[in-house]
């Protein structure tokens, strides 16, 4: 059972960062929205341009450089498995040298991470078993995401041109982007960009553009009351019927079905990029085992 020491939900100012460090425990971070923030592990840079989970193991040298143009939110939890790393479950994500970044927009692990924060905030005196079981289940779920990821999509850091292309997509998400335009933005040919995207991301440039647009559409469907047609036009789709087809191809359900399935009236006052979307105070440490122990001993 993991022993949790500290957890929180933090929004960092644009252009800030977390200086190079090495931990003695495990840390799980969840970035719910893609930004231009970077995770640097042993001198390798990973662009967090889509919802991502990061498990940093004890002894791994790392740092964070947050998006220079917008705030960066992340949920985090520090934990251990007894006094030795060997006591940890035999999961790849907990093994040194394991996958550095797990990219996923799935609802289940995201909701589990938020529920973990809520348990730690509301029930700190009785957190150990409930929060520990929840964290262990979350780690198992993240392990399954790694196992289910395409085998031809390596974990190597992507070239700077690919990072720039992904950033270009995000900054022009409302335009009808073409692969030629994307290639020109980084100085590569159409063919070289296509080959490199498949090698380093597991998707073609056209698929990547579609997935990024649909992920943004999902946020707008849940956080705004605009019609599906208006959302489609705001993302650069001149043909709403084409948007409907692409959405269903990516998500497996229609945009209207997605809104009906996941919409909660509570979302109506939330900002689409996620500010204020947690049922606990954000931008603060929600749980600290050391402080709790001090109170109990007094």
C-alpha positions in Angstrom: 0.0 0.0 0.0 1.5 3.4 -0.9 2.1 5.8 1.9 1.2 9.3 0.8 3.2 12.2 2.3 2.0 15.3 0.5 -0.4 16.2 -2.3 -1.9 19.3 -3.9 -3.4 21.1 -6.9 -1.2 23.9 -8.1 -1.5 26.6 -10.9 2.0 28.0 -11.7 2.5 31.4 -13.3 3.6 31.6 -16.9 7.3 31.4 -17.4 8.1 29.9 -13.9 9.6 26.5 -13.3 10.8 23.9 -10.8 14.6 23.9 -10.4 16.6 20.7 -11.0 16.2 18.3 -8.1 16.4 14.6 -7.2 13.7 13.0 -5.0 14.0 10.4 -2.3 10.3 9.3 -2.8 8.0 8.8 -5.8 6.0 11.7 -7.3 3.0 11.4 -9.6 2.0 14.6 -11.5 -1.0 15.1 -13.7 -1.2 17.9 -16.2 -4.9 18.1 -17.2 -4.4 20.4 -20.2 -1.8 20.5 -22.9 0.6 23.5 -22.7 4.1 24.3 -23.8 5.5 23.2 -20.5 8.6 21.0 -20.5 9.6 18.1 -18.3 13.3 17.6 -18.3 14.6 14.2 -17.2 18.4 13.6 -17.2 18.8 16.3 -19.9 16.0 14.9 -22.1 13.1 17.3 -22.8 9.5 16.2 -23.0 6.8 18.6 -24.3 3.6 18.4 -22.2 1.4 19.5 -25.1 -1.5 17.2 -24.2 -3.0 15.8 -21.0 -0.1 13.9 -19.4 1.0 12.0 -16.3 4.5 11.9 -15.0 5.9 9.4 -12.5 9.3 10.5 -11.2 11.2 7.7 -9.4 13.6 8.1 -6.5 17.1 9.2 -7.7 16.0 10.6 -11.1 17.4 14.0 -11.8 14.7 16.3 -13.3 13.2 19.7 -13.6 10.1 21.5 -15.0 9.9 24.6 -17.2 6.4 25.9 -17.3 4.7 27.4 -20.4 6.0 30.9 -20.9 2.7 32.1 -22.4 0.0 30.9 -20.0 -0.5 29.4 -16.5 0.2 25.7 -16.0 -1.9 23.6 -13.7 -0.8 20.3 -12.2 -2.1 17.9 -9.5 0.6 16.0 -7.6 1.2 13.4 -4.9 4.3 12.2 -3.2 4.4 8.7 -1.9 6.6 5.7 -0.8 6.3 2.0 -0.5 8.0 1.2 2.8 11.7 2.0 3.3 13.1 0.4 0.2 12.3 0.8 -3.5 12.1 -3.0 -3.8 8.8 -2.9 -1.8 7.1 -1.1 -4.6 4.7 -3.2 -6.9 6.4 -4.6 -10.0 5.0 -1.9 -12.3 7.0 -0.5 -15.3 6.0 3.1 -14.3 7.6 2.6 -10.9 10.8 1.1 -12.2 13.8 3.5 -12.8 14.1 4.0 -16.5 10.4 3.4 -17.0 8.2 5.5 -19.3 8.9 9.2 -18.5 5.6 10.6 -19.7 2.2 8.9 -20.1 0.0 10.9 -22.4 -3.8 10.3 -22.1 -7.0 12.3 -22.2 -9.0 9.4 -20.8 -11.7 10.4 -18.2 -11.1 7.5 -15.8 -7.6 8.2 -14.6 -8.3 11.9 -14.6 -11.3 11.5 -12.4 -9.4 9.1 -10.1 -6.6 11.7 -9.6 -9.2 14.4 -8.7 -11.0 12.0 -6.4 -7.7 11.3 -4.6 -7.2 15.0 -4.0 -10.8 15.2 -2.7 -10.3 12.3 -0.3 -7.1 13.8 1.1 -8.7 17.2 1.5 -11.9 16.1 3.1 -10.8 13.1 5.2 -7.2 13.7 6.2 -7.6 11.9 9.5 -8.7 8.6 7.8 -6.8 8.9 4.6 -4.4 6.0 4.8 -6.4 3.0 3.6 -8.9 4.8 1.3 -6.4 7.1 -0.4 -3.7 4.4 -0.5 -6.1 2.0 -2.3 -7.2 4.7 -4.7 -3.6 5.7 -5.5 -2.7 2.1 -6.1 -5.6 1.6 -8.4 -4.7 4.7 -10.3 -1.1 3.5 -10.7 -2.4 0.2 -12.1 -4.6 2.1 -14.5 -1.7 4.2 -15.7 0.3 1.0 -16.1 -2.4 -0.4 -18.4 -2.3 2.8 -20.5 1.5 2.1 -21.0 0.8 -1.5 -21.9 -1.9 -0.5 -24.4 0.1 2.2 -26.1 1.3 1.6 -29.7 4.5 -0.5 -29.7 5.9 1.6 -32.5 5.6 4.8 -30.6 8.9 5.2 -28.7 9.4 7.1 -25.5 12.5 8.9 -26.8 12.3 12.7 -26.6 10.9 14.2 -29.8 13.0 16.4 -32.1 12.6 20.2 -31.7 10.9 20.5 -35.1 8.2 18.1 -33.9 7.8 20.1 -30.7 7.5 23.3 -32.7 5.0 21.7 -35.0 2.8 20.6 -32.1 3.1 24.1 -30.6 2.0 25.6 -34.0 -1.1 23.4 -34.0 -2.0 24.5 -30.5 -1.5 28.2 -31.3 -3.6 27.9 -34.5 -6.2 25.4 -33.4 -9.0 27.6 -34.8 -7.6 27.6 -38.3 -8.1 25.0 -41.1 -4.5 23.7 -40.8 -2.9 21.8 -43.6 0.1 19.4 -43.5 1.9 21.6 -46.0 1.4 24.7 -43.8 2.6 22.7 -40.7 5.7 21.5 -42.6 6.6 25.0 -43.7 6.3 26.3 -40.2 9.3 24.1 -39.1 11.2 24.1 -42.4 10.7 20.5 -43.3 9.2 18.9 -46.4 5.7 17.4 -46.3 7.2 13.8 -46.6 9.8 14.2 -43.9 7.3 15.8 -41.4 4.9 12.9 -42.0 7.5 10.2 -41.5 8.8 11.9 -38.3 5.4 12.4 -36.8 4.5 8.7 -37.2 7.9 7.7 -35.7 7.8 10.0 -32.7 4.1 10.4 -31.9 2.5 7.3 -33.4 0.2 9.5 -35.5 0.4 11.3 -38.9 0.3 15.1 -38.9 -3.2 15.1 -40.2 -4.3 12.7 -37.4 -2.6 14.8 -34.8 -4.3 18.0 -36.0 -7.7 16.2 -35.9 -7.0 14.8 -32.4 -5.9 18.1 -31.0 -9.0 19.9 -32.5 -11.3 17.2 -31.1 -9.8 17.3 -27.6 -10.3 21.1 -27.6 -13.9 20.5 -28.9 -14.5 18.2 -25.9 -13.5 20.9 -23.5 -15.8 23.5 -25.2 -18.7 21.1 -25.3 -18.5 20.6 -21.5 -17.6 24.2 -20.5 -19.5 26.4 -22.9 -23.2 26.5 -24.0 -22.4 27.2 -27.7 -24.0 24.8 -30.2 -22.0 22.0 -31.8 -22.1 23.9 -35.1 -20.6 27.1 -33.5 -17.9 25.0 -31.8 -17.0 23.3 -35.1 -16.6 26.7 -36.9 -14.5 28.1 -34.0 -12.1 25.2 -34.6 -11.7 25.9 -38.3 -14.2 23.4 -39.7 -16.1 25.0 -42.5 -18.2 21.9 -43.0 -20.1 21.0 -39.8 -20.9 17.5 -41.1 -17.2 16.8 -41.6 -16.6 17.8 -38.0 -19.4 15.4 -36.9 -17.7 12.6 -38.7 -14.2 13.4 -37.4 -15.5 13.7 -33.8 -17.2 10.3 -33.9 -14.1 8.7 -35.5 -11.9 10.0 -32.7 -14.2 9.6 -29.7 -16.5 6.7 -30.8 -19.6 8.8 -30.1 -21.2 11.9 -31.6 -20.5 15.4 -30.2 -24.0 15.6 -28.9 -23.7 12.2 -27.2 -20.5 13.3 -25.6 -22.1 16.4 -24.2 -25.1 14.5 -22.9 -22.8 11.8 -21.4 -20.3 14.0 -19.6 -21.9 17.4 -19.1 -22.5 18.5 -15.5 -24.3 21.8 -14.8 -21.5 22.4 -12.3 -19.2 23.0 -15.3 -21.2 26.0 -16.5 -19.2 28.6 -14.6 -15.8 27.0 -15.2 -13.2 28.3 -17.6 -12.5 26.0 -20.5 -8.8 25.6 -19.7 -9.7 24.2 -16.2 -9.4 27.0 -13.7 -11.7 26.2 -10.8 -12.8 22.8 -12.0 -12.0 20.9 -8.7 -14.4 20.4 -5.7 -11.6 21.6 -3.3 -9.5 24.8 -3.0 -7.0 24.9 -5.9 -3.5 26.3 -5.9 -2.6 25.1 -2.5 -1.2 22.0 -0.7 -4.3 19.9 0.1 -2.6 17.3 2.3 0.6 17.0 4.2 1.1 13.9 6.4 3.8 15.5 8.5 1.6 18.4 9.5 -1.3 16.0 10.2 0.9 13.9 12.5 2.0 17.0 14.4 -1.6 17.9 15.1 -2.5 14.4 16.2 0.5 14.3 18.6 -0.5 17.6 20.3 
